[in-house]
Amino acid sequence: MYVQTIYDSRARAHISDQDIVQITAKAQPYNIANGLTGFLYYDDWRFLQVIEGHPAQVAEVMKQITKDPIHHSVKVRLMNRTMVRSFGGWPFCALSASDPDLRRVVKLMGYNDLFETNVVNAIKVMKRAAGRKYRVMSIYEKEALFNVHLTEKPETRLSLTENMLGLRG
Ligand SMILES: Cc1cc2nc3c(=O)[nH]c(=O)nc-3n(C[C@H](O)[C@H](O)[C@H](O)COP(=O)(O)O)c2cc1C
């Protein structure tokens, strides 16, 4: 059983390419080591991220992300149990709202802005955009992404956070 969380937040300063490079440098190895997968959508001032994995790992990374001074007003919009990952194979993927492939998918599905759609539809768009991005990736990019094996951690004792949130079922 996995948990999938989606939250949005506001940046303290205009989001730069450098911010995304820094977030990716931290997130990618951490997510790989902890069996987390997901997708980060952002525009100039806002983030929308889906994170999925085992409950304890999702709770822990959410604690770290919430504390990150890059952003504030982190609002969890959905937290659900799932047997299947929506972004399996993507330890971390960040796409700007201005990315042409993403824009095409957003338009095709009849939306303007993912921050304005409900989260279920936002996840559908991100899933489709991830599939599209994968199709246009070079063989080297694919190799770099998929040569890394997700290390699933063994089930651990119920943590306090899981207990409080009733995450493990
Ligand atoms: C919008 C956003 C998304 C992030 N996503 C992740 C993530 O998926 N995985 C991760 O390990 N860190 C992520 N981070 C980075 C963490 O917040 C934090 O910087 C990282 O865990 C390292 O913390 P440290 O510098 O205190 O060790 C994200 C940060 C932001 C601002």
Ligand as a Chemical Component Dictionary entry (heavy atoms), coordinates in Angstrom:
data_LIG
# 
_chem_comp.id                   LIG 
_chem_comp.type                 NON-POLYMER 
_chem_comp.pdbx_formal_charge   0 
_chem_comp.three_letter_code    LIG 
# 
loop_
_chem_comp_atom.comp_id 
_chem_comp_atom.atom_id 
_chem_comp_atom.alt_atom_id 
_chem_comp_atom.type_symbol 
_chem_comp_atom.charge 
_chem_comp_atom.model_Cartn_x 
_chem_comp_atom.model_Cartn_y 
_chem_comp_atom.model_Cartn_z 
_chem_comp_atom.pdbx_ordinal 
LIG C1  C1  C 0 8.784  22.598 -3.782 1  
LIG C2  C2  C 0 9.808  21.695 -3.181 2  
LIG C3  C3  C 0 9.774  20.336 -3.443 3  
LIG C4  C4  C 0 10.713 19.479 -2.871 4  
LIG N1  N1  N 0 10.636 18.145 -3.124 5  
LIG C5  C5  C 0 11.500 17.306 -2.520 6  
LIG C6  C6  C 0 11.406 15.900 -2.709 7  
LIG O1  O1  O 0 10.557 15.391 -3.442 8  
LIG N2  N2  N 0 12.327 15.126 -2.059 9  
LIG C7  C7  C 0 13.300 15.652 -1.226 10 
LIG O2  O2  O 0 14.082 14.895 -0.656 11 
LIG N3  N3  N 0 13.414 16.974 -1.067 12 
LIG C8  C8  C 0 12.542 17.815 -1.683 13 
LIG N4  N4  N 0 12.680 19.158 -1.491 14 
LIG C9  C9  C 0 13.832 19.654 -0.718 15 
LIG C10 C10 C 0 13.585 19.588 0.789  16 
LIG O3  O3  O 0 12.650 20.550 1.145  17 
LIG C11 C11 C 0 14.889 19.839 1.579  18 
LIG O4  O4  O 0 15.585 20.911 1.054  19 
LIG C12 C12 C 0 15.735 18.605 1.504  20 
LIG O5  O5  O 0 15.047 17.559 2.141  21 
LIG C13 C13 C 0 17.125 18.778 2.173  22 
LIG O6  O6  O 0 17.017 19.370 3.407  23 
LIG P1  P1  P 0 18.352 19.823 4.180  24 
LIG O7  O7  O 0 19.045 20.808 3.295  25 
LIG O8  O8  O 0 17.824 20.428 5.456  26 
LIG O9  O9  O 0 19.125 18.565 4.378  27 
LIG C14 C14 C 0 11.741 20.027 -2.050 28 
LIG C15 C15 C 0 11.774 21.401 -1.797 29 
LIG C16 C16 C 0 10.820 22.237 -2.353 30 
LIG C17 C17 C 0 10.889 23.717 -2.077 31 
# 
loop_
_chem_comp_bond.comp_id 
_chem_comp_bond.atom_id_1 
_chem_comp_bond.atom_id_2 
_chem_comp_bond.value_order 
_chem_comp_bond.pdbx_ordinal 
LIG C1  C2  SING 1  
LIG C2  C3  SING 2  
LIG C2  C16 DOUB 3  
LIG C3  C4  DOUB 4  
LIG C4  N1  SING 5  
LIG C4  C14 SING 6  
LIG N1  C5  DOUB 7  
LIG C5  C6  SING 8  
LIG C5  C8  SING 9  
LIG C6  O1  DOUB 10 
LIG C6  N2  SING 11 
LIG N2  C7  SING 12 
LIG C7  O2  DOUB 13 
LIG C7  N3  SING 14 
LIG N3  C8  DOUB 15 
LIG C8  N4  SING 16 
LIG N4  C9  SING 17 
LIG N4  C14 SING 18 
LIG C9  C10 SING 19 
LIG C10 O3  SING 20 
LIG C10 C11 SING 21 
LIG C11 O4  SING 22 
LIG C11 C12 SING 23 
LIG C12 O5  SING 24 
LIG C12 C13 SING 25 
LIG C13 O6  SING 26 
LIG O6  P1  SING 27 
LIG P1  O7  DOUB 28 
LIG P1  O8  SING 29 
LIG P1  O9  SING 30 
LIG C14 C15 DOUB 31 
LIG C15 C16 SING 32 
LIG C16 C17 SING 33 
# 
